[in-house]
Amino acid sequence: MSRSGLSKLRIMGSIVLSLAWVESASGQPAPPPDLSGGEGGWVHPRGTGFQPVPGSASPVRQDPGHPFTPGRGTAWRIGDLSNPNLKPWVKELMQKDTDEIDAGKIAFQPGSSCLPAGIPNMLSTPDPLLILQTPKEVVMIKQGGNEIRHIYLDVPHSASPKPSWSGESVGHYEGDTLVVDTIGQSTKTVLDVYRTPHTEKLHVVERWRTIDGGKGLEVNVTVDDPEAFYQPWSTRVRDQRGKEPFIAEQICAENNLNIFDFHMPVATKPDF
């Protein structure tokens, strides 16, 4: 998207929030929090993964037997299968993946194939995130263009949503927090950088709010999939405002082969 296009979208979001402030002064409910991220969007620290939180089952972490040391050893994210919260079929699938990586396979990540990361994995990728807020929906756009997420406000879930890359997300504001409830994700997605699988019963709840006087973003996430985990697990993601003046245009398909190719589709004949 061009600089002018993004600027227009940001202006639109600012107008919506300004109108909300006017309504608040008239005795209406408090305005929604400004989650836009400004000119640079929100940026997640590279390589930090999902961190455990006290009182909750732990997300998958790096396997101690495969320490993540790019340039000096293991350059891949490989999950620790001693995590007691993983169901047997999850461990078996991830162990097979690890065995293939040990035999020389490149560890798959969705972005390497220009595929959507899914929820909550989208929160772990370092590309800038732009958030647009309107009265009826919140739109989240990741740099690269293959991650555009729609969160519909103050509406219930569909009776039986068709599985999709980002699932069906509905949300509402609770004071200074945007609460997002997501179901209906395709099992083609993975949950994290360790490629942890899930079933179609996956249910993700996120609580978005700004911190540090608006300089930071905090997302508290709860993941529940009774067929993949013995109990729900939680994590906390914290981002900072990006330093670049705007989210850069990036065409993933044009750059993918410069890294490595996970079978990117290639046309056999011209489109026109």
Residue, then its C-alpha position, 0 to 999 in steps of 0.5 A: m500500500s502506498r504512503s498516501g493510502l496509509s495516511k488516508l486510512r490513519i486519518m480516517g481512524s483518527i476521525v473515528l476516535s475523535l468523534a468517540w471523544v465528542e460522544s464521551a463528553s456528551g455523557q456517552p460511554a468512554p472512547p475506545p483506546d487508540l491502538s493504531g500504532g502511529e506512523g510506524g505501526w507496532v513492531h514485535p522484537r525478533g526471535t523472542g517467541f511466546q513467553p510463559v505467564p505465572g499461573s498458566a500452562s506454558p506455551v511451547r519453548q525452544d528445545p534445550g537439546h537444540p539451542f537456537t544459536p544462528g551462525r553457531g549451531t541450530a538456526w531453527r526453532i524446534g519445540d521442547l516436547s517435554n512440555p506436559n500440556l501437549k497431547p500425544w498426537v501433537k508430540e508425535l507430529m512435532q517429533k517427526d518434524t524435528d527428526e526431518i530437520d535433524a536429517g537436513k530439512i529446513a524448518f518451515q515458517p509460514g512467512s517463508s512461503c508467503l502464507p498467513a501465520g494465523i492466530p496467535n502466531m501472527l503476533s510473534t512475527p517481527d513485521p510492523l503491524l498497523i491497526l485501523q479502528t472504525p465503529k463496526e470493525v478493527v482491521m489489522i494489517k501486517q507488512g508484506g500484505n499476506e496478513i489482513r485481519h478483520i475483527y467485527l465489533d459487538v456482534p456474535h460469532s456465526a453459528s458454524p464459521k467455515p475454517s479460514w486462515s485467520g478464522e472468525s474474530v469478533g470483539h468488543y471494548e472493555g474500558d481501555t482494552l480491546v477483547v477479541d474472540t477467534i474461532g474457525q481457524s484452518t488446521k493449515t495454520v500453526l500456533d507459533v514459531y515451533r510449528t505447534p499444530h492445532t485442531e478446528k476446536l481452537h479458541v483464542v482470546e486476546r486482550w489488547r491495550t496500550i502501555d507506557g503512556g501509549k509507547g507500547l502495546e500489550v496483548n494478553v492471549t489465552v489459547d484453548d484447544p481441548e484436542a491438542f492441549y490438556q489445559p488452556w495456556s496463556t502468553r503475553v506479547r509486548d510490542q513497541r512503536g516502529k521507528e520507520p515513518f510508515i509501513a513499507e510496501q513488500i511483495c512477498a512472492e517477488n522476494n521469496l526465492n531470495i531466501f529459500d523456496f517452500h514450493m511457492p506457486v509458479a505460473t505455467k503460462p502468462d496471465f494475459 
